[in-house]
């Protein structure tokens, strides 16, 4: 009864009833049926990327009650999935679909997780069970279309960051800019020594996005952040910026994306993000290292 309720709910989200075409089987053993199809719409071809709405239902292990459970749900997470049309396990079904089509299919959980994800079926799922999918193809992109889309998104991202960075900097005073494009403000001057490449330093810092979101910090003077300057142990903006400081000095770094995490971003840092760091150079810990002569 529980399975029937879950299946009926999934079907309702795709605007169909449980009646209709019978399930068929692909050469690789995937049971499927096309729910809605259009022969005039664009057909998926090898190398395409699909934007799809998807619900995937599985069965919990007997130790967890054996009930049906939702494993994948693009509606619940609020965004479509992007999946290659020639995805290892499901390509037999995907390659039959057109833009706008919807389909229902069933595949072995063991096969799906091993072939598609390279891992064993999660322990919370029933052994030797199947995953039941309902999908709707929202859009299809060729490789060339993907490149254009990525370029457009990159341009929008860079422009948005540039505008926000300019607005942020407009509210600061005494901003200095290096030839690389690093901007910095000395907020608490000092006359201490300046670090050189090869020296280890102790730092306090707080890292912020332009919208004020804090993504990292270390304000613990007993256990400060330590690194060796000029050895690429930190992002380029830090390597350059810290050598501009004096021991005991506090500053604000405004680091453009190319001197930070670039187009890839990282963790909580979005791609093409200018970063703000409030820093303090606590101490220079070591003398600069001198290169060893060849042959010694």
C-alpha positions in Angstrom: 0.0 0.0 0.0 2.8 2.4 0.9 4.6 1.8 -2.4 1.4 2.4 -4.3 0.9 5.8 -2.5 4.5 6.9 -3.3 4.3 5.8 -6.9 0.9 7.6 -7.4 2.3 10.7 -5.8 5.3 10.6 -8.2 3.1 10.1 -11.2 0.9 13.0 -10.2 4.0 15.3 -10.2 4.5 14.4 -13.9 0.8 15.0 -14.6 -0.1 11.4 -15.6 -2.1 8.5 -14.2 -0.9 5.0 -13.4 -2.7 3.7 -16.5 -1.1 3.7 -20.0 1.6 2.0 -21.8 3.1 -1.3 -20.5 6.7 -1.5 -19.3 9.2 -2.6 -21.9 12.8 -3.9 -21.4 16.0 -2.7 -22.9 18.8 -5.0 -24.0 20.6 -4.3 -20.8 17.6 -5.3 -18.6 16.2 -1.9 -17.7 12.4 -1.9 -17.5 10.9 1.3 -18.9 7.9 3.1 -20.4 7.7 6.4 -22.2 5.0 8.4 -20.4 4.8 11.4 -22.7 6.7 11.9 -26.0 6.9 14.2 -29.0 8.4 12.9 -32.2 8.8 16.5 -33.5 10.9 17.8 -30.5 14.7 17.6 -30.4 16.0 14.1 -29.9 18.7 13.4 -27.4 22.0 12.4 -29.0 25.4 11.1 -27.8 27.4 13.8 -26.0 24.4 15.9 -25.0 23.8 17.1 -21.5 20.2 16.8 -20.2 18.5 19.1 -17.8 15.9 16.9 -16.1 13.4 16.8 -13.3 13.8 13.5 -11.6 12.3 11.4 -8.7 14.0 8.2 -7.7 12.3 5.8 -5.3 14.0 2.9 -3.4 13.3 0.5 -0.7 14.8 0.7 2.8 16.6 -2.3 4.3 14.6 -4.7 6.3 16.3 -3.6 9.4 15.0 -0.1 8.8 11.4 -1.2 8.2 11.6 -2.1 4.4 9.5 0.9 3.5 9.7 2.8 0.2 11.8 6.0 0.4 12.7 8.9 -1.9 16.4 8.9 -2.9 16.5 11.5 -5.6 14.0 14.4 -5.9 14.8 17.4 -8.0 11.5 19.1 -7.0 12.3 18.8 -3.3 15.8 20.3 -3.7 14.4 23.0 -6.0 16.6 22.6 -9.1 16.9 20.2 -12.0 19.6 17.6 -12.4 22.2 17.9 -15.2 23.1 14.4 -16.5 25.0 13.3 -19.6 22.7 11.6 -22.1 25.2 8.7 -22.4 25.3 8.1 -18.7 26.8 4.7 -18.1 23.8 2.8 -16.7 20.7 4.7 -18.0 21.8 5.7 -21.5 19.6 3.0 -23.1 16.5 4.9 -21.9 17.9 8.4 -22.2 18.8 8.1 -25.8 15.2 7.3 -26.7 13.9 10.6 -25.3 13.2 14.0 -26.8 13.1 17.4 -25.2 9.9 17.6 -23.1 9.5 13.8 -22.9 8.8 12.1 -19.6 9.5 8.4 -18.8 9.4 5.9 -16.0 12.1 3.2 -15.6 13.4 0.7 -13.1 17.0 -0.4 -12.6 18.9 -2.6 -10.1 20.3 -0.5 -7.3 23.5 -2.6 -7.3 24.0 -1.9 -11.0 23.3 1.8 -10.7 25.6 2.5 -7.7 28.4 0.4 -9.0 28.4 1.4 -12.7 27.3 5.1 -12.3 28.8 6.0 -8.9 31.6 3.5 -8.6 30.5 2.4 -5.1 28.5 -0.3 -3.3 24.8 0.2 -2.8 24.3 2.2 0.5 23.5 0.0 3.5 20.2 1.8 4.1 18.8 0.3 1.0 17.3 -3.3 0.7 19.7 -5.8 -0.8 19.0 -6.8 -4.4 16.3 -4.1 -4.7 15.6 -1.7 -7.6 15.5 2.0 -8.0 12.3 3.3 -9.6 12.7 6.5 -11.6 10.4 9.1 -13.0 12.1 11.7 -15.2 11.1 14.7 -17.4 13.5 16.2 -19.9 13.4 20.0 -19.4 16.2 20.8 -21.9 19.0 19.4 -23.9 22.4 21.0 -24.6 25.1 20.0 -27.1 28.8 20.4 -26.3 29.0 23.6 -28.3 25.8 25.0 -26.6 27.3 24.1 -23.3 30.5 26.0 -24.0 28.4 29.1 -25.0 26.3 28.8 -21.9 29.4 28.4 -19.7 31.0 31.5 -21.3 27.9 33.5 -20.8 27.6 32.5 -17.2 31.3 33.2 -16.6 30.9 36.7 -18.1 27.9 37.4 -15.9 29.7 36.2 -12.8 32.8 38.3 -13.5 30.7 41.4 -14.2 28.6 40.9 -11.1 31.7 40.5 -9.0 33.4 43.5 -10.6 30.4 45.8 -9.9 30.1 44.6 -6.3 33.9 45.0 -5.7 33.9 48.5 -7.0 30.9 49.4 -4.7 32.8 47.9 -1.8 36.0 49.7 -2.5 34.2 53.0 -3.0 33.4 53.0 0.8 37.0 52.6 1.8 39.8 55.2 2.2 43.5 55.1 1.6 43.2 52.0 -0.7 46.5 51.1 -2.3 46.8 48.9 -5.5 49.8 46.8 -6.6 50.7 46.1 -10.2 49.1 42.6 -9.9 45.7 44.2 -9.0 45.8 43.4 -5.3 44.2 46.2 -3.2 44.9 46.7 0.4 44.4 49.2 3.3 46.6 49.5 6.3 44.2 49.7 9.2 46.7 49.7 12.0 50.3 50.7 11.0 53.4 49.4 12.6 57.1 50.0 12.2 58.2 46.4 12.7 60.2 44.3 10.2 58.7 43.2 6.9 58.8 39.5 6.0 60.7 38.2 3.0 60.1 35.1 0.9 61.2 32.0 2.8 60.3 33.3 6.2 57.6 31.7 8.3 55.0 34.1 9.7 52.1 33.9 12.3 48.8 35.5 11.2 45.4 36.2 12.4 42.7 36.7 9.8 39.0 36.8 8.9 37.9 35.9 5.3 34.7 37.5 3.9 32.8 37.4 0.6 31.8 40.8 -0.8 28.3 40.3 0.6 29.8 40.1 4.1 29.5 36.3 4.5 32.4 34.9 6.6 33.9 31.8 5.1 37.0 31.3 7.3 38.9 32.8 10.2 41.5 32.3 12.8 41.5 34.9 15.7 43.3 32.6 18.2 46.6 34.3 19.1 47.7 31.2 21.0 47.4 29.1 17.9 47.7 31.5 14.9 47.8 30.5 11.3 51.4 29.9 10.2 52.9 29.6 6.7 56.1 30.3 4.8 55.9 33.4 2.7 56.5 33.1 -1.1 56.3 29.3 -1.2 52.8 29.0 -2.7 51.4 27.6 0.5 48.6 30.2 0.3 46.7 32.0 -2.5 48.8 34.5 -4.6 47.1 37.5 -3.0 48.2 36.4 0.4 51.8 35.7 -0.6 52.1 39.2 -2.1 50.0 41.0 0.5 51.8 39.7 3.6 55.2 40.8 2.3 53.8 44.4 2.2 53.1 44.3 6.0 55.2 45.1 9.0 55.3 42.9 12.1 52.4 43.8 14.3 50.5 45.6 11.5 46.8 45.1 10.7 45.4 45.4 7.2 42.5 44.7 4.9 43.2 42.8 1.6 40.8 43.0 -1.3 41.9 40.1 -3.4 40.6 39.7 -7.0 39.6 36.2 -8.1 42.6 35.7 -10.3 44.8 36.1 -7.2 42.5 33.9 -5.1 40.4 30.9 -6.2 39.8 31.9 -9.8 37.1 30.5 -12.0 36.8 27.3 -9.9 36.1 28.8 -6.5 36.3 26.4 -3.6 34.0 25.2 -0.8 31.9 28.2 0.3 33.7 30.5 -2.2 31.8 30.9 -5.5 33.7 31.0 -8.8 35.1 34.4 -9.8 34.9 35.9 -6.3 36.8 38.9 -5.0 37.7 38.1 -1.4 38.1 40.4 1.6 40.6 39.5 4.4 41.1 41.4 7.6 44.6 40.3 8.7 47.2 40.9 11.4 50.8 40.0 11.0 51.6 38.8 14.6 55.2 37.7 14.2 57.9 36.8 11.8 59.1 33.4 13.1 62.2 32.6 11.1 65.1 34.2 9.3 64.9 34.0 5.5 66.1 30.8 4.0 69.2 31.1 1.8 69.5 28.8 -1.2 71.9 26.0 -1.0 74.8 26.1 -3.6 74.7 23.4 -6.2 77.2 20.6 -5.5 77.0 21.0 -1.7 
